Structure formats: structure tokens, C-alpha cells
Amino acid sequence: MKAWPGRPYPLGATWDGFGVNFAIFAENAERVELCLFDSPEAEAETARIEVTQNTDQVWHVYLRDSQPGQLYGYRVHGPYRPEEGLRFNPNKLLIDPYAKALGGDVLWDDSLFGYTIGAEEADLSFDTRNSARSTPKSVVIDQTFDWEGDRLLGNPWHETIIYEVHVKGFTMRHPDIPPELRGTFSGLIAPASLAYLRSLGVTAIELMPVHQFISDRILEDQGLSNYWGYNTIAYFAPAANYSSTGIQGKQVAEFKYMVKILHREGFEVILDVVYNHTAEGNHMGPTLSFRGIDNPSYYHLMPEKRYYLDFTGTGNTLCTNHPRVLQLIMDSLRYWVLEMHVDGFRFDLASALARELHEVDKLASFFDIIHQDPVLSQVKLIAEPWDVGLGGYQVGNFPVLWTEWNGRYRDTARRFWRSDEGQMYDMCYRLTGSSDLYSWGGKRPYASINFITCHDGFTLHDLVSYNDKHNEANLNNNGDGADDNLSWNCGVEGLTYDPEVRALRERQKRNFLATLFLSQGVPMLQAGDEIGRTQKGNNNTYCQDNELSWLDWNLDDERRALLEFTRLLIQVRRSHPVFHRSNFFQGKNVRSSEIKDLTWFHSTGEEVSFDRSDFNMRCFGVRLAGDALEDVDAEGKYLKDDTFLILLNAHVEAVPFVLPARSDTVKWELILDTSDPAGSKSVVGRLTQGELYTMQEPKNKGGVLIMRRGEVFNLEPRSLALFRHSLKQDMRILVERSPV
């Protein structure tokens, strides 16, 4: 195969219809060899080609007759001086950091390590074994795909509802998904999957990591695996283990087809991405790619360069203040937007990306580059705003254009419904978009990604069923996972058949879900919480690729009722703009509104003054004025909506709540009550259709509870109730009063 000089850009392996250009950055390398293979399991190369051209620290070569499907890897030569941070070892086959697909899996053995395991001061030793048989091979791909006019959906942030999904966990046990598609990208768009997602009403699917990842050796030795996928080894390659069509590059087209179908159904696709660290671990980890290509360029090293700075808890941290590492991340992000059509990203441990040397800097190079990028500045950007390093908790500090997983929201909601003291003030902020965190620098309420649970921690069912974690299945003596979960088991630890405890748990789930979907900001629902999924108290199932993590679709009456309640909440939110405002409340009359856009009430019906006596309130109400919206439609006209009253009671006893109103003509219609989900279900049609129904005494006529100002509603213990005052009722009153 004839080798021509080729070009230094683009990096990676690029097929132009005639041949393939190979280009790899390796600043400190002395020699680079391109190795070609005929199968993923091959140990011997079919060809080893000296890459002689080096332009701006990029080694490049062009193979005139190379084709898509070609398997390849690199051997990079240079000094092996670990104490200086240099770990070149040409005996180790290396994955191209820009590989668009991988063929084969990591087959763990000692040859994958650059040092000799068991030697004295092992990582300073040098291992001469060939690792090719055990290393996945990079694959040249054909990028051609018929998108049929598909484009990013660009749904407004404030109208977004996120559903956090694990590709395998969502599909693996679904009885109506063909067995051969379970656990795959194709399974996620099977008719049964799409029908369920449509019926749920979410707008964006946030996929847990789908970049090619590997399982750590210690996990595989224990019969476990890296199920979650936060162990990336190739930032351009879709995970082959989620492909139903093979691993020789076909996973790329399968991923694209999944995105195209999800877009066709109206769902945005957001990827959970892990650019903060790689699967190579610390100085005792394997040499698979970055470490052997240019260790001091790719990783943050300590002053004693033998060791790695670790802000991630995984052994290493990518060095994002190196221009070529920044280029890698930016090229990867643009690739997933432009070539794979994803709509946005959630950045795992995003504070690690902001570290300039040791400090977290919200104006770090990474953010500057994102902001000026014409592609990435236009997609959805979500930060997990913390890492494990000193000063890494940065909730509220990420710059404009970024939204954040709001850990303060999660913790406050859990404390409030657990009936902890002193949560009232915080809860008011969380319900209204966390203006204390985000009302600066041009941010909006949708900067707050609200969640009660996520993949990392208890499921919603377990949050109300366990006081303590039960992670014994992880084979770490229950030592992993968070110890403080702000959970409450409702009186019994774990499984119980006590009807009172079970009823209380179901009510608490409804309280959490109602809080989530009635709050300003962007709600994120963890897949399975709406059907009562349990992990039996395990709050760290990262290594559990089995039925403990996979969704169980065999629903009993209790779980089916929770699903219907969740659907109701999502319909309420989507139907009424007052629940997804794009501007913060002002706490005053807006334009011609008769009442303030936001008002807080005591159970006496009097307005809350927010002095210190209110600090420990566990029961209060909030009125959202539908005629005081600042949002406009596509024509610039101000939106108007019904006015809603949310009553929250975290007391262990019922509270008589005096309903407030501006006049005796106001009639409050009970829309939902977490203590009576059956009653809530009966009103969903009227609520979402916005129809005006005759509301006359007696109360509760036809199962609908109608109340007036000054009347007392019995707010049950640990419950939330939602009342509506119809905008059409106000319009009817105006017509009746008109002199015309």
C-alpha cells in the first residue's frame, strides 16, 4: 500500500473516496508508526508504516488505496522516563484519539500496561510485551448518511423536559422490544419505546455515556462491569456494545438513524459526555491511547510528574489548558453536533474542565472557546457543576449559555419533604427558578436543571424506602456510594407489605414529582422513577449491568398509578406557560395584572412577610399569576394563562388552609392532590384542553372541588395540592361587567 505525505488536518482517519489520510498529534514523540490489521483480535499487523511527516507536532500520512472498514492503531516511540512524565512504549498498540469507531473490546492482560506488573516500583519499569491482541482497533469509517433533511430541533430551554436514559437499562427488559434489539440504539427507537416516550410527554432524551468506554480490570475480575459508561477511551466513537448491527464501523450509522428517528418524533437528543478524565486511570493504569501518545500533553501532572492530578476520583484529569487537548474536546463536540446531529451535551464533573492549573475559573479557556464557537454556542449545554477537588462545588457559578444540574434544588426538596427544619426560604427559591443562584449575568430560570434523583444515587422509590445505602452487590463492603442521601424510609427499611407505610411512600413520591414539574426551571426525570423502579437500596449501581439496574416493565396497579400521575403532571406543565416561564418572577404587579406575579401565603390565607418567624414553616402556599407573564409568543404578543395556587404541607399532621383570593368572585378548582391521586386523574382532560366548565355549588359536583376565598381546604399530612383559577372565568366576568 503506497504511502504519500498526506496532510496534518483533519486529525484522525479521513476517507476522501480514494484513500485515507491519517493524522495524529504527538508533541514529544520521536517516531510514529501506523499499524494496519485485518481483524479486531489480530495480534500481528498486516502492515506497519513509518509516519515520516511531522507538521506542527502532528504526524501524518496518506494511504492511496485504504478503504472504510480498515482497522488500525499506532505505535509511538519516545523516551520512557515516568519520573519526568514521559511514558512512551512502542510495544503498546494505541487507539487513535480521533477514531470514529472501534473494533473489538479490551481483553485484559498484563501486556496492556506500559510497566511490568509485580516489579519493584512497578510503574518505573518497562514492559516489552506486544499489546495488539488485547487492544481495540480503530476503524476507518464512511461518514456518508442520508439524513433526509434532519436538523437540530432547537426547542426553547424553558419548554424542555429532560428524561435521563441508559440505552441498555431502558430497553433490556421491555417485553415488546425484539430480543435482538434490546440494549441497543435500535431498541431505543423500537415502536414500543417511542410509544412510551410519546405518552410520557418528555421533550429531550439525555443519554448516559455513549462514547466508547471500557470496564476496569478490577471490575471484570470480580464479574462486574462499568455499566454507566463514565470511563471513556474514544471521544468520537459511539459505543459498539450498544450496536445491534456490528462493530466494524456500522455502529456510526445506527447511532445516526436513532437520532433521526427521535428527531422525527419530536425528541431532542442530549449526550452525557465525560471529557474530564479517560479510562487510563492513574500511574498504575493501562497504556491504551493518550498516555502512550503524549502523556504530559494530555494529562494534568503533579509537580513530581510521575503522578497525576486527580480532580475526578478516577485517577487522572485531562489537561484542558493544553491547546491540543482543548482542540480534541472542541473537535469532538462539533463532530457530534455536525455529523451526528445531537442537540446538546451534559458535561460530567464540569468543574474539572474549568481548572486552570489548580483553581476552578469560570472564565477558563474552555468556556471562552465554547462561547465564541458558532456551532457549540447554539446547542444545549448542561454542566454537572462540581468535581472532587478542592473548591470544585460551583453550583450557580457557570457562565451565561450554560445550564447546571442544580444540586441545591435536589437537596432542598429532599430536606423539605423529609420535614427537616429551616427549609422554607430555600424551598421558595427552588420552586421559583433559584434566582438566588442564577439571576445574574443575563441568566434565566432555565439555567437551573431541577432534579430529585439521577443515575448517581437512590432511585425515587428507594429515596422514600431506605435510610441507608445497601451496596453490598458492588463487592466493596458497602464502602462506595454516598453516605448522606437525605432520604427517609417512611418508618421501615426496604421492602414492606405494611399498607400504611406503602401508602405514605407513594404519597411522598407524588410530592417529589409534583414539586419537580411545578417548579420553574427545567425538570429532569430519571428513567424509571415514574414507574417506581427500585435498585434495592443500592445508590451506586455503576457496576451493575443486570436486572438490578435495568427497568422492570411489569407494572402492578401501584406502579401504573404512579405512571399516570407523572403523565398528568407533565401534561399540566406543558399546557400552562405559568409553570415554565422564561423570566424570573418580580414579586409585583406586572403590566395590567390585578395581583402580583408571585405571592406567598401562610395557611391563614395571609401573605408571608419573610421575617425570621417564617424560617421554620413547613406549610405554605404560592400563587402564580397567569395574567402577569412577561413571556411572548412568536408574534411578540404577551402570553396569558390561568392562575394557579400551590399548597405544600410537609407537616406530619393535616393543616386547615384558608384559600386566598383578590375577590369573592374568584373560584378555585382543585386540579390535583397528592393525597388523592384518583381525584387528580379525573380533571386532566379539562385542564389540558383549557375548557371553561360551569362551576357552581354544591362543592365537589361531578367529582370537582370548587372553593372560594376564605374557605378552608384540609391539606393532608405530607401532601401537595394544586388549584386553578381559570383565565376564561376572568374573561367571562369582564364581559358580564362590560357596559356594551
N, C-alpha and C positions, 0 to 999 in steps of 0.2 A: 504494500500500500504506500503510494508516494506521499511524502511529507513535504508540504510547502510552508513558507514562513507564517502565513496567517496574520491575524490582527489581535491587538490587545483588548479589543472591545467588540461585542459584549462579553463579559465574563461568563464562564460556563461552557457548555457544548451546544453550538448553534448550527442546525442543519439549514442550508440555503437552497436545497433542491438538487444540488450537485455533489456536495460533500459537507464536512463538518469542521467548524472552527472550534478549537479547544483553547481556553484561556483561563489561567489561574493565578491569583495574587499570592506571592510568597517573597516578602521583602528580604528576609535574612537567609534565604536558601542559596546554596552553591550550585546545585544541579536539580533538574526536574525530569522525570521520566513518565510518559503516558503509557499505561498498560491496557491492552485490549484483551477481552475474554469472550469465550463463546457460550458460557453458561454461568448462572449465578453461583453454582457450587464449585466452579473450577478453581484449582489451586495454581495451575501454571498458565501464564499468559500465552495467547496466540501470537502476540507481538508486543515488544517493549520499544518504545520510540523515544529517542532523546529529543527533548524540547530545547532547542538551542536559542530561540529568540526570546529576549527579555526587554520589554519596553515599559518604563515607568513602574518597575517592580512587578510587572505582570509577564508571566511566561506563556507563550502562545505558539500554536502550530495548527496547520490546516491539512486535513486528510481528504484528498480529492474524491475518493470512492467510498467513503464511510457513509452509512445509512442509518435512519431511525431504527431503534432496536439494538444498536451496538452497545455492548457492556464495556465499561472502562473504569479505571481508577488511576491514582497517581502514586509514585514513589518519589519522595522529596529528600534530597541529600543536603547535609549541612552539619555543623558541629553538634555533638551531643555533650552539652555541659549544663545539666539540670540546675546546678547552683547559680548559673547565670541566666536561667530561664530558657535555655536552648535545648530542645528535645527532639531534634531530627533523628529519624531512624528509617532508612530506606528499605529495611526488611518488612516494614509495615505498609500494607496497601491502604490508601487513604481515599475516603469519599470526597468527591468534588463538592465544596460548599454551595455551588450553584447548580447541583444536579436537579433536574426537573422530575426525576423518578428514580427509585432504587429497585434493584432486583435482588431477591434473596434476603435472608434475615441474618442478624448477628448470631453466630454459632460460638457460644462462649468456650474459650480455652485460653491457656496461658500465652499463646502466640499473639494475642491481641494487645498485649502490654509491651510498652517500649523498654521496660526493665525486666530483670529476671526475678520472678516471684520467689520468695524464700531466701533471697540473697541478703547478706548483711547490708544495712542501709539500702534497701532494695531499690528505691527509685533512682539511686545514683548509678546503679548497674546498667548494663546494656545487653538487650536480648537480640539474638541473631535469627530467631525463627521467622519464617515467612507466614504472614497472617492472611494471605489472599483467600484461602478456602473459607475462612471464618468471617470475612468482611463482606457486607453487602456491596454489590457493584452498582455504580452509577449507570444510568440508561440515557442514551440519546433518544429524544422523542420528536415526533412530528406534531407541531403545535396547531396544525390545521383543524378547525372545528366549525361546523355550521351553527352559528348562534341564532339564526332565523330572526335577526333584528333585536335580540335581547339586549337590555341595557340595565344599569343600576336603577333601582326603583326610586330612591331619593325620598322616601316617606319622611314627613316632618318629625323631628325628635319628639315634640310634645304629644304626638298621636301614636307613638311607638309603644308596643307591649312586647317585652322580650321573654322568650322561652328558652331556658338553658337546657341543652340536649347533649347526651352522649350517643354517638351514632350507633354503637353496638348495644348499649343499655336500653335504648328506646325500642329497638327493633327485635332483639334476640328472642323474646318470649311471646311476641304477638302472634296469636293463632291464625290470623288472616293474612299474614305476610308469608309468601312462599319460603319454605325452609332454606332454599339455596340463596335467598336474598337477605336473610336475617343477619344482622351485624354488619351491614354494608351500606355504602352510599345509595345504592339502588333500593335497598329496603326502606330507606327514609322517604322515598318518593313512591313507594308502592301505594295502590289505591286506598288501602286501609289506613295507612299513615296519613295521607293527605286528607282523607275524610275526617279523621280525628282532629288534625290541626285546624281545619276549617271550622269544625264545630266548636272548638275551644275558643277561637276568636283572637288568638295572638297575632302579631304582625311581623315579628322578626325571630328567626331561629338562630340562636347563638350556639355554635357547635364547640364543644370541648375539643382540645387539640387534635387537629387532623394533619398537621405537618408530620412527616415521617419521624417516628420516635422508636426508642428501644427500651427493653426491660433490663434493669440492672442485673448483674450476675448473681448477686446475693439473693435477689427475689426468685430468680429461676432455680437456683439451688434449693430453695425452700418450697418449690412447687407453686410459687406465686408469680405475678407479673405486674408490669406497670400499666394498669388498666386505664387510668385517667389520661395518660399520654403527655404529662409535663416533663418530658425527657427528650427533647428534640435533637436530631442529628442532621436533618436536611431541611432547610427553611423554604425550599421551593417545591418540594416533593409531597404530593398527597400520600397519606399513609396507605401502603399496599395492603395491610391487613384489613382495611375497610373496603377493599375492592372485590367485586364479585366476578370480574372479567379477566383476572390475571395480573401479573406483576411486571410484565415486560414493557411498561410504559402505558398500558391500556387504562391504568387507574386514573390517568390525567383526563381522558375523555369521559370516563364515568363520573368523575367529580364535576366536570363542566355540565354534563347532562343533568345531574342532580340540581345544580344551581339554576339552570334554565327552567326546569320544571317548577321549582319552588318559586321563582320569579313569576312564572306564568300563573301560579296560584295566588300571587299577591304577597308572598313572604320574602322579606329581606333575609340575607344570609350574613351573619357576623361570625368571624373566626376568633376563637380564643388562641392567642399566639404567645410563644414563650421565647422572647429574644433576650431574656436576662441571663440565661445560662445555657449550657449544652449538656449532652449526655456523657461527656468525657470525665466528669467528676473532678476530684482534686488531684494532687500529685501522685496518688496511688491508683488513679483511674486508667482506663484503656487508651490507646492511641488509635483513634478511628478516623479523624479528619483534621480539625483545626489545630490540635496540639502538635501533630506531626508536620503540618504545613507551615505554621509560623506562630509558635506558642506565645512569644512576648507581644505580638501584634494583636492577637485575638482575645487575650485574657488580661484581666486586672491581676497583676502580680504584686506580692508584698515586697518591701524593700529588700528582704532576703529572697531573691527571685525564684528560689526553689519552690516556694509555696504560693498559693493563690489567695487573693482577697475573696471572701465569700459573703456576699450580702443576700444570698438567696437560700441558704441552708442546703445547697446541693453539692457544694464543693468548689464551685467556680462562678465567676461573673464575667460576662462578655464586656470587653473594654470599649464602651461606646464613645470614648473620647479619642479613639483612633479613627482617622478619616476613612480607612478601608472597611472597618467594622461598621461604621455608620452607613457607608455605601452598601454593604451587604444587606443591612436591615432595610434601608430605603428601597433598594432594588427588589428585595423580596416582597415588601408591601405593595409596591407598584405592580409587580407581576401578578399578585393575587387579585388586584383590582382590574387591571387592564386585560389580562389574559384569562383569568378565572372568574371574573365578574362578581367577586364578593363585595358586599355593601359596607363593610366596616370591620373593625377589629376591637377585641378586648385584650389589653396588654397585661399579662401575668406579671405580678411584682414590678409594676411600672416604675416605682421609685428607684429601682436598681438601674434603669435606663437613664435616669436623670443625674446619676452620680458623676460629677467632675472630680476625679481623684477620690476623696473620701466623702465629700459633702453632697447632700441632695440639693440640687439647684434647679428651681423651676424654670430658669432661663437657660438651661443646658443646651448644648448644640443639637441634641436630638429634637427638642421641641422647636428650636429655631428653624431647623430644616423642614420639619413637618408643616409648620405654619406657612412657609413660602412655597411649598410644593403645590403645583396646580392640580395634581390628582388627589393626593392624600389629604389636603386641607378640605376637600369636599365630601369625604366619606365619614361615616360614624366612627368616632374614636372614644374608646372607653378605657379608663385606667383602673387597675387594681392599685390604689394609691398607697401602697406600703411595701416594704421588704423586711428582711430580718436584721438589717444592720442598724447601728445607732442613728437615731433621727430619721428612720425610714417611714414612720407613720405620717403621711402627708395628706390626709383627708381634708379637702377644701382648698388645697394649695396648688392644684394643677391649673395651668393657664387656660385662657379662653380657647374655644374649639374643642376642649376636652370635657367629657363627662366622667364621672367617677362612681365606682362601687361605693356607696355610702355606708361605711361600717357603723357610723353613728346612728343611722336610721335603724339598722338591724338590731343594735344593742338596746336602743331606747325602746323600741317596740317590744322586745322580749322582756325588758325590765318592767315596763308598764303593765303588760298583761299577766306578768307574774305577781303583780300587785306590790312591787317594790316602792318604797317611799321616794319622794322628791323627783318624780319623773314628769310632772305636769308641764313645766316650762319647756323642757327638751321635746316632749311629745308634741306640743303646739308647733314648734319649729319643724319637726319631721313631717307632720301632716300637711304642712303648707309649703313644702319645697325646700326646706333647710336654708332659708335666707341668711341665717347667721353664718353659714359656710360659703354660700355661693352668690350673694348679692353684691359682687364686686367685679370690676373689670369687664362689664358688659355681659356677664353670665346671666342665664335664665334658670327657672326652676328645673328644667330638664337636664341641667348639669348633674343633678342627683339621680343616680340609678338606685332605686329603692329595692331592697330585698329583705326577706325574713330568713331564708335559707338559701344555700347554694350547694354546689357539689362538695365543697370543703366544709364538713361539719354534719350535724344531725339533719335528717330529713324533717319535714314539718311534723309528720306523725311522731317521730322519735323525740322531737323537741318537747312535746307535751306528754311523753311516755317514759322518759328517763331523766333522772337527776345526774347520772354519771355515765361516762363513756364505757363501752364494752367492746374493746378492740382486740380481744384475745385471738380472733381468727387471723390477725396480722402477724402472729408469731413473734411479737416483741414485748411480751409480758405486760400488755396493756400500757406500754410506755409511750406510744406515739399518739398523735392527735391532741387537740386542745383539752385542757382540764376544766376550764371555766366556760361553760356553754350557755349560761343564763337560761337554763332550761328548768322545767318543773314537771314532775311526773304525775301530777294531779292526785297524789296520795298513794300510788302503788308503782313500784319499779317494774317496767316492762309489761309483758303480756298479762292481761287480766280479763276475767269474764264478769267482773262486778259491773252491773248496769249503770250505777251512778257514776262511777269513775269513767266508764266509757262515754257516757253522755257528756260529762264535763270535758273530756278530751276533744270530742267532736265540736263542742261549742268553742273551745279555745282555738282549734284550727280555723273555724269560721271567723273568729275575731281577728286572727292574724291575716287571713286572706282579705277580709273586708277592709282592714286598715291599709293593707298594701294597695288595693285597687282604688280606694277612695282618697289616697294621698296625692298631692301634687308631686311632680317629678315623673320619672319613667319607671314603671314597675317591671321587675324581673321575677319570673316564676320558675322554680326548678322543676324540670320534668318529673312527674310522678307525685308531686305534692298534692296535686288536685285529685288524685285517686288514692291517697293515704299510703303511699309507698313507705315501707319500713326497711331499715338496714339492721334491725335488732339491736339498736344502741351503738352500732359502730359509727364513729364520727370521722373516720379517715379511711375510706374504702379504696384508696388509690391503688391497692394491690389486689383487689378482689374482683377478678374477671369471672364472675359466676352469678348464680341466682340471688346472692346477697345484694348485688348492685343492679342487676337487670330489672326492668319494670315488670311487675306482675299484672297482667291484663285481665285476670279472673276476678271480676268485681262482685262483691256481695252488696246487699242493699245499703249498708253504711257507706261504703266507698263510692257507690254510684250516686248517692245523695250528695256527697261532698263534691263530686264532679259537676253535678247540676248546679250546685250553689256557686261554684267557681265560674261556670259559664254565665250565670246570671250577673255576677259582679263584673265580668269583662264586658258584657253587653251594656250594663249601666254606664261603665266608664266610657266606652266608645260612643255611646249615644248622646252623651252630655258633655259639652266642652268645658263646663264649670269644673269638671274633675281633671282636666288636662290643659290648664291654662298655659300659655307661653310666656306670661309675665307674672312677676311676684304680686301678691296682694299689697294694697296700700293701707288697709285699715281705715278707710274713709269713704265718703260718698264719691262715686266716680261718674262724671258726666251728669245725667239726669236721674240717676238711681235714687230711690226713696230711702234706701238703707245703705250702710257701709258694705263694701265688697266682702268684708270678713268681720265677723263678730263672734266673741267667745261668751259663753253663758255658764253661770252656776246652775245647779239643779233647782234653785229657787226661781229660775227664769230671769234673774238679774244679770247684767253684764259683768264680766270678770274685770277686775281692776288691775290684776297682776302685781299686787303687793306681796309681801313675804307670806302673808296668811294663805295665799293660794298655792304655795310651793308644793305642799303635800296632797293636793287634790287628786283623788283617784276617779272622780266622776265629773264630767263637764260636757258641754255641747259646743258645737261650732256651726255657724250659719254661713253658707256660701251663696252670695247674691248672684243670681243668674242674669240680672239686668245691669250688672256692673262690670261686665267683661271688657277688657281692653283689646282682646283678640279681634282680628278682622278676617273676612273671607277673601276669596281670590279677587273680588272686585273692590276690596277696600272697605266694605261695609262692616260696621261693628256687629259682632255676634251677640245674640241674646239666648238665654237658656232659662229653664226652671230654677227656682231657688231651693236649696237643699239644707236640711238640718241633720247633722250627725251627732248622735248622743253616744258617749262612751262611758262605761261603768266597769272599772277594774276592782271594785269592792267585792267582798265575799257575801254581801247582802244586797238585796234589791234596794233601789233608790227611787222614790217618787220624784219625777222630773216635771216641773212646770214648763209647759211649752211656751216659748216667747213668740211674739209677732208684732208687727208695726200697727196692726189694727184688728178689729174683731172680724173683718171680712176675710182674713187670711185663713185658709183651711189647709191643714197638714195631712197629707196622705201617707200612711206607713208603707214604705216600699220594701224594706227588709228588716229582719230582726234575727240576730244570730242565735237567740234563744228559741226561735220558732222558724226553722228553715222551711217547713212545709207552707207556712203562711207567706213567706217571701216568694216562693215559687209561683204563687197564683197571680202576681202582679206584673210579671216580667213582660208580658205582651203589651199592656197599656203603657208601661214605662218606656220601652224602646220605640214604640210606634208614635209616642208623643200625642196620643189622642186625648181629648177632653171628655171626661166622664161626669155625669151628673153626680155631684157629691152632696147628699142630703142625709139628715138624720133619719132613722137612728144610726148610731155608730155601728161599724162593722157590718153594714148592709152588704150582702153578697160576699162576705169574707174580706171586705176592705175596711180598714180602720181609718176613720176621718176624725181629726181633732182640731180644736180652735185654741186661740190664745187664752192662756190661763188654766187650761185643762191639764190634768196630771196624768202623765204616762208612767206606768210602773216599769221601770228599767230593771230588768232581771239582773241577778248577780253575774259578774263577768260576762257582759254582753255589749253589743253594739247595735244601735237601731238607726235606720236612715229614713227620714221623712222628706217628702217633696211638696212644695207649693207650686202649682202649675203656672207657667207663663201664660197659657191660654186663659186661665181663670182671671188673671190680671187684665188681659185684653178684653175679656167679656165684661168685666166691671167697668172698664173705661168706656166701652160702647154704651153700656146702660146709663152711665152718668153724662154722656155727651148730650148737649142741648140740640144737636141736629136731629 
